[in-house]
Amino acid sequence: MGEGQILYAKVSNTYVLKFSGDVRYTICAPLSAFIKQLQQQEFDDILIDLTETEGIDSTNLGLLARIANLVQDRFHHKTTVISTNANVNRILETVGFYDVFTIDDQQQPRPVDAGDLPLVADQEQEIADAVLQAHRTLAELNAANREMFRSVVDALESELVASQQPPSLH
């Protein structure tokens, strides 16, 4: 699998997010920061292009679910995901994305001039926050996800609490 990449473009007033390769949590910080910025920006819609995605982990799935929630809250419709890879579509189905997204497995997206998401200053902290929030969001989608991701969320929350404890003096 090719190394993962997340690109974005703004076409008219619609953001296009293009995922390619093997998309893992190590590249989630810019996407997480971008989603936070979207909450303050004016735009009309978001389109997610997964046609070149070979694999995607639960952290990035959770970030996509955050986008679905943002679009649903703001515009009262589902975000469209274009995904023509049967393996990726199985993953999307497994986590319940067919309920919260409009998934188009036939269309080929129009080419757009996309660039890298802006870099994040405190990448390590952004990744830690994104991983926890993404898994919480996935767990909230449905009962099966709650069961599937409960231990992950519990472990991440425990790790976060432990990392915020002052060191003990012996």
N, C-alpha and C positions, 0 to 999 in steps of 0.2 A: 504494500500500500504506500502511496505517496504521502509525504508530509502534509499535514493539514494546514489550511489557510482559510481565513475569513476576510472577504473583501466587501466593500460597500460602495454604493453610488446613490445619488439622488437624481431621479428622473422626474421632471416636472416637480411635483410635491410629494412623490412617493419614494421611500427608501427601498433599495434593493440590497439584500444581503446575500452574498454568494459564498457558499461553503464548498471547499474542494479538498480532496485527499482524505486522510485519516484525521478527523477533527477530535482532538483530545483536550483535556482540562488545561494543559500547559499553555494553550493559546486563548484561554477564555477571558483573561483580564481586560483586554481592549473591548470585547463584546459586552461584558458586564458594565463597564464604564459608559459605553455607548448607550445601553439601555437606560441607565440612570439619566443621561443627558436628554434622551428622547422624551422623558416625562416633562421636561421644561420647554420643549420645542414644538413649533407648529409644523405639522405635516398632514397629508391626507390619507396615507396608507403605508403598509410595509409588505413587501413581497420577499419570500424566502426561496432561494434557488439552491436545491440540493442535488441537482442533476450531475454534478461532478464529485459528489461526496461518496467516498468508498466505505467509510465507517464514521460513527459519531458516538461519543460517550455520553453517559448520563448527565454530566455537568452541562454540556452544551445543549442536550435535550431540555434540561431544566431552564436554561436561559431562553431557549425558543418558547417554552411554555410561558415564561414571564412576558415575552413579546406578545403572545396570544392573549394573555390577560390584559395587557396594556391596550391593545387594539380593540378588544371586546369592550373594555370599560369606556374608552374614548369614543369609538365609532359604532359600537353595537353590531359588529359583524365579525366573522371569523377571518383570521389571517390566511392568505393563500400560500401554500408550500408547493413548489414544483419539484417532484422527485420521481425519477424514472428508473432508479436502481431497486430491483426487487428485494435485495437484502436490507437496504435502508428502509424501504417501505414496511417490511416485516417488523423492524425495530419500532418504527412510528406507530404501527398498529398495536404492538405489545404494550406500549406505555399509554395507550389511549388517545393518541393524537388525532385520530380520525373523528373524535368527538369534539375537539376544540379548534381544529384547523380545517380549512378546505384544502384537501390534498389532491393535486392534479398530477396524475402519473402518465399522462399522454403528451402534454404540451412541451415543446422545447422553448426555453426562454429566449427572448430577443437579446442579442449581445449588448452589453452596456460597458462604458468605460469606467471600470471600478478600480478603487484604490484601497490601500491598507487602512484599517481602522486606526485612529490615533493611538500612540503609545500611552501607557499608564505609568505615572511616576512611581507609586509604591506597588509594583507588580505583585510581590509576594503576598501582601495583605489583601489586595484586590482578588487574587486567586482564591485565597482562603475564604473570604467573604462570599465570593461567587459560587464556590463549590457547595457551601452550606445552604445559601439561599436557593440555588438551583435544585438541590435535592429536596428541600422543603416544598418548593413549588411543584415538583413532580409528585411528591407524596400527596399533595392536596388535590390532584386531578381526579383520582378515583380510589376505591377501596383496595383494588389489587396493587396499585402503586403504594398506597399507605403501608401495606404489608411488606411489599418488596423493598422499600427504601427506609422503613422504620429504623432498622439497626444501623444503617449508614448515617441517618440524621442524628440518632442518639450518639453515635461515636464521634461525629463531627462536632456536635454541641459540647460533649465532654472534653474534647481536645481544645476547643475554643476557651472553655472555662479554665482549664488547666493552664493554658498559655497566658491567661490574664491574671493568674495568681502571682503575688510577689514571691520571689525565691525565699525558701526557708533558711533561717540562720542556725547553723549547728556549731 
